[in-house]
Structure formats: structure tokens, C-alpha cells
Amino acid sequence: MIPGIDEYDIDLAIADAAVEELLGVSPDDVSPADELSFCRNVFVPLTTACRYTCTYCTYFDPPGEATLMSAEAVRETLRTGADAGCTEALFTFGDDPDDRYEAIHGQLDEWGHDSIHEYLREVCEIALEEGLLPHANPGDQTYEQMATVAEVNASMGVMLETTADVGAHGGPRTKTPGQRLNTIRNAGELDVAFTTGILVGVGEDWRDRAESLLAIREMHARYGHIQELIVQPVVENERWHGGSPDVETLRRTVAMARHCLPEEISVQVPPNLAPARDVVDCGIDDLGGVSPITDDHINPDYEWPALRELKDIAADADVPLHERLPVYERYLPEDLRSPGFDGDPAPGDDWLPDPIRRALNADDAAGERYRAVVGGTSLAAD
């Protein structure tokens, strides 16, 4: 039984036979992708507050030390990102930070917001004004919280991490897989193109990895909303000294992900955390969001690779590299897809909210930049 699914009334049963089949998959059972993609983003850590205290995470600060970015600081960061040719504004913060942090809640109240999600909506609107497409990853969300911000996001995300009950999630407020699966389900019910993923090396075993991938596959089968899955190894940092998975573990896990998931779901490894060159033959087709101007604020010890390095990874694999938007092309309406699009469109017509559709169609520099990415003419700049 996956911890927490009863609490959230999630009807999810993973067959033992499916787990056993996936456990038998190796890199020899998958084929390399025909191309690699990446997204140029600006990373905006809206607040360093989080109600959880996961032992592998350096992102959160304790109460009294956590900060909350002002709208002015957000706008300045976004403007710099737009000037650098980014298309994605990646907004992150910990789960329900105004729940545990009185100072954060007080600051939000002073700025006229009842919740962090109301404030997130405001800064997503600022991103659109500055010529960037919002992709918010604010942890676990209720249906109502996600509905508050979904209309102003091109896509959203949350890492499932694992379906296992691991000690790394321990503490007075324990993160449960049921909460994460509820968020993934909420995204499906709201027609939000969604990114999720698994963490490798936080105390889960091979069966847990297989079960996690199968749970994500089942969620996508119901809603068709999972656009990409990240296979992310845990890495050493000031709070985590439990080691990182070796290359063979990562290769096998990536192969399992590619074998398990339908072709329309991209499989990604973050190139600042994983040896992408060593797993590119295991079925990955994406190198994630990479920022030319901001740190990976969740993993600040691990710098983003330059575009030149991404090109070298693709060249070593003898495949083309192309830039993408934070929302994958299959979720765009037909009139916004490239003439050469040969994938399977996502089911339905309501994946792109009106503010995002207007931004993509706009007759301005931002709209031209978005359409250049979709059209495949934007990769030259470093």
C-alpha cells in the first residue's frame, strides 16, 4: 500500500506482475532518442520557507531565517532572464510555507495577499508582462490552490520523488506519497501540462522505483497530462551525506523509466546533477531547464552547464539538440505547433490557458521568441 493514498482517496493499485516486469528491464532493452531538447529558464526562488524538513534538501531555511522575494526583486530577475533569451520563469517554493512561518505569512498579509498562492499568481502575471512563460513548482497543492494559479502557467510540476515511506522524509511534518499523487491528480483534473519525476538514492529500493514509475504512468493514462519525467539522483550537500547513486544505478533507472512510460512522455536527467553523457543511450530525450543567468537554487553547489556543454552532449550522442518551451509542443493548439510537428497531440483542446495563448500569439519580441523556439530557429545564441 502506498502511504497516504487512502487519506486522499486515490484509487491506485500497482500490479505485482507489472513491477516484476519492470524490474527486469536494463539499458539493453531501450533505444537512444533521436534528439535531445532543453529549455532556457530563469530560476526564481520565491521563498526559502517550507513546512517540511527533508534531510536531503538544502532549499529550506528555518523559521526566522527564511526570505520572501518582493515583487520588485522578482520583476528585476525576470527582466534579466528575458534579456538573456530565456522563455521560462521557473517559480519554486516549499510546501505551504505560510503555514509554518509566521513571518512569511505576515509579509504576505502586508502585501495584500491571503496566501502564497495568491502571491504566486501575481508574480506569474509579472512574468508574462516581462516576456516569460511561467512554470510553477510550488510543492504539494490542493485543487483550490492549483486552480488559483493554473490559468497563468504554461505548465506546472511537482516531483513525486518516491512512493516509498523513506526516513529522509521524516520529521514532525512528514511528506507522504499520497500528498504528491493528489497534486498530480489535481493537475490532471485541471488540464495542466505537468512535469514530475523520481528521486534516486533517498532510501528507496528497486521495487519502490518501479512502483513509482508505474504510479506516474497510471496517472498519465487517466488524464494525459504528464509531459516529462525527471530521473534525478540525490547529491551530496551540506545536509545530505548519504552518497549518490552510481552510474549503473542511474542507467538502469533511466532505462526503466523509458521502458515504462509511453513515448509521448519525455524522460529527462538534470545535467548539473547527473552524468548525462553516460545515460544518453538509455532513452533520455531532454536535458531539462537550464539557466544562463541564475543558480540552481535547490542545488546551489551544482552549476548549470553552458549551452556549449549541452551541444557537446548531443554531439557525442550524434543527435540534434533543440530548444523547447516550458510547455511541450504536443500541448499547444494546432495553430501554434511547428509545421514539422509529427508527434501525437495531447487529447483535448484546453491545455493552453488564454493568457498563455495570448502571449504565444503576441506581436512583440516575446511572442517572436516563443515562436522561434517552437519553429526550431532559436538555438544559435549561447
N, C-alpha and C positions, 0 to 999 in steps of 0.2 A: 504494500500500500504506500503510495506517495504521500509523504507528510503534508497535511494541510488541505488536501483536496476535498475532504468531507466538509470542512468548515466553510469552504467557498462553493460547495455544491457543484463540483466539477466532475462530470461523468467521463472518466478516463480510465481505461483498462488496457494495460500493455500485455500482449500475449507472450507467454514464455517462449513459444516457438519463434516468434519474431526476434526476441532478444538473442536466442541461441544462434539464429541465422546471422545476425549482425555481428556477433562475437567471432564468427568465423571469417570475417572479411579482412583482407590485407591489402596493402598498396598494389599488389599484383592484380587485384580484382577491379581496379578502376583505371580510367584513361585520363591523361592530361587534358586540360581545357584547351580550346582552340585560340583563346585570347585571355588577356588579363585586363582588369579595369581598376580604377581608383577614383576617389572623389577629393577635390581640393576644398578644404574647410578651414574655418576659424573656430577655435575651441573657446567657449565661454562658460567658465565655471561659476554659475550664478550665485551659489553659496557653497561653502565647505561644511555646512551642517548636515547631519544625518542622524536618524533615530537609531541606526544600527551601529555596531562596533565590530565588524568582521575583521578577523585577525590578519588577513592578507591585504587590507586596504589602507593606503596612506592618504586617501582623499579627505576623510572627515577630520575635523578639529573638534576638541571637546567644547562643551558649553562654556561661554565666556571668552573663547578664542576664535570661534567661527566668524566668518565675514559674509557680507551680502553685498554684491556689486550694485552700485547705483545705476539708474537708467542712463545717466550721462556717461559713466565709465563703460557700460555695455555698448552704447552708441559709438564711442570712440574706437573701441576694439573692433566692432563690426565694420566701421568705415575703413579702418586699416586693412581688414580682410578683403573687403570689396575692391580696394585699390590694388591689392596683390593678385586679383583674378580669382578669388575664391567664389564658390557658388553655394556652399553650405554653411549655415550658422549652427554649430553643434552646441546645444544648451544642456548642461548637466547639473544635477544637484542630488544630494542624498534623499533617501525616502522620508517624506513628510517632515522636513527639517523644522517647520514652525510648530510641530507637535512637541518636540523635546527641548527646544531652545527658546527661552523666554525673550532673549534679546532680539533674536531674529523675528519672532512674532511681533514684538514691539516696533521694530523698524518697519515691517510691512504695514502695520497699522498706521504709523506716522505718514507713510507714503500713500495711504488711502486704499490699502488692499486688505481684504479679509483672509486671504490665503496666499501661499506661494504660487499656486496655480493661476490665480488672478494676475499676479505679477509676471509670471511666465508668459501669459497671453500678451501683456503689454510689450515685453521685450521681443517677442516673436513679431509683433506688428512693427516694432522699430527695425528689426532685421529686414523685413520686406521693404520698408522705406529706404533702407540703405543698400538695397540691391542684393540681398542674400535670401536663400530659401531655408527656413527653419527646419531643423531636425532635433526634436527634444527627446532627451533620455533622462527623465526625472525619477527613475526607480518605480516601485510599485505604485499603481494608481487605481482608484476606484473608477467605476464607469462615469460618474459625475465629474471627477477631476479630469479625466481624459477628454470628456466631451467639452470641457471648458476651453481646451487648447487645441483640439484636433483640427478645427477649422482653419487655423493659421499655421499649420505644419504641413510640409510636403511629405514627410514621413516621420515616424517616431520609433522608439526602440526601448527594450529592456533586456538584459541578459537573464535567461533562465538560470544560468550557472550550472545547476545540477538538480536532479530530482531526489538526491540523497540527503539524509539528515547528517550533516558533517559538523564536526566540532568547530571548524573555522567560522561557522555562523553563530556560534554560541554567545551567550551574554544575557543580560536582563531582558533584552528585546530580541528574540531570535528570528531571523529571517527564515521563512518556510517556502518550499517549492510551490505550495498551494497558492500563496500570495502572488508569486511570479506568473504562474499559469493563469490566474484570474486576470492579471493585467494583459497577458497575451490574448485571452479570450475577449476582454473588453475591446481591444484594438480590432479584433475581427468583427465584433458586433457593430463597431462604429465605422467600418470600412476604412481603416487606417493602414496604409502600406507600412510594413513593420519589419524591424531588424531585431533579431535575438541571437542567442549563442550559448555556448557552454564554456565553463572554466575547466581546465585540465590541471590536476595536481593539488586540489584543495582538500583531499581526503576521500574522494570518491574512488570506486574501483571500476573495472571494465564493464561489469554488468550495469552499474549506475550510468556510465557514459552511454551505453546502448539504450537504456531506458529513457534517458534524457532526450536523445535524438529522436526516438520513436514518439515521445510525447509531443515534440515540436512538429513532427510530421503529421500527427493526428490533428493537431490544432489547425495546421495549414489545410488539411483535407476538408475541414469543416467550413473554413472561411476564405481560403485562397489568398491570404494577406501577408504571408511571410515572404519578404523579398530577398533576404540574405541571412545566412547563419555564420556567426563568428566562432571559430575554434581558437580559444585564447589560453595560452599556458600561463599559469601563475608564475610570477617572477620575484626574485629576491628584492627586498626593500627594507626600510628601517623597521617595519613591523612584522615582516614575514621572513622567517629564516628556515622554512621547511623545505627549501630546494625547489627546483623547477623540473618539469618532466624532460626526459631526454629526447633526442631527435626521433628515435624509433617509436617511442610512445606517441609523439605528436604525429608522425607519419601515419601510424595505424589509425589514430583517432580521426584525422582528416579523411582518410580513405573510408572509414565507417560512415562519416557524415555524408560524403559524396554518394556512396552506395545507397544510403538510407533515404535520402531526400530526392524529391522529384527534380527534374532537370531545371525547371524554371527558378528554383531557389539557388542563388549564388552561395558559394562557400568561400569564406574569407579567413585569412590569418593576418593579424596585425604585424606589419613588417618591422616595427620597432621592438616588438616583444617576442617574435618567433623567427626562426631561421627560414624565411620564405623560400630561399633558393633550394633548400633541402626538402621542401614539401610540395613544390610546384608541380611535380609529376603525380601527386596523389589526388588531384582533382580540384584544387582551388582555382577559382577564376576571378578573384578580386583581392586587392591589397588594401582595401579599407579607405577610411577617411584619413588624409594626410594634410597637415597644415604647414604652409610655408612661413607662417609668422608667429604662431603660438605653440606653447609646450603641450604635451600630453599631460594635462593636469591631474589625471588619475594615476599616471605612471611617470612622474616628472624626472626620474633618473634615466629614462629611456627616450632618447631623442628621435623625432621623426626622421626618416630617411629623406634625402633630397630627391626631387623628381629624376635626377640623373641616375640615382641608385635604382629607382623603380624601373626605369628604362633598361638598366643593365640586367635586372632580374628577368625581365621579359625577353631580352636578347639572348640570355643564357638558355632560356627555355625555347627559344626560336618561335615565339608567338608575338603578335602585335599587342601593344598597350594602348588603351584609350581611356579618356576621362569620362566620367559619368556624373549625373546629378545625384543628390541625396535620395530622390525617388527614382526607382528603376524604370526604364523605358516602357516595360510592359504594363505599367500602371498609368501611363499617360493616355489621354484620349487619342483617337486615331489621327486627328488633325495636327497633333504635336509630335507624333513619332517621326523618326527619320525615314526617308524614302526607302532605305535599305533594311529596315527592321524586318527580321524574319523569325522572331520569337512568337510565343503564344501570348496574346493579350490576356491580361488578368480578367476573370469573369466579372461582368457588370460594367457600368459606366460611371460610377460615382466615387472613384478613388481619389480624384483630384479636387480638393475644396476650391470654391470660387476665388478666394484671394490668391491662391497659388496659381490657378489657371490664368487669372488676370496678369500676374507677374510674368509668367512664361510667354504670354502673348503681347506684353507691353512693347511699345515702340520707343524704347530707351536703351541705354547702354547695358543695363542689367538683363533686359529681355534678350538683347542680341547675344550676350554672353551665354545665357542659358541655352538658347537655340543653337549656338555654335558647339556647345558640348554635346547636345543631342545629335547634331549633324556630323560630329566627329572631326571638327576643324579647329579644336582649341588646345591641342596638346603641345604646340611648339614652344610656348613660353616656359621657362624654368623658374 
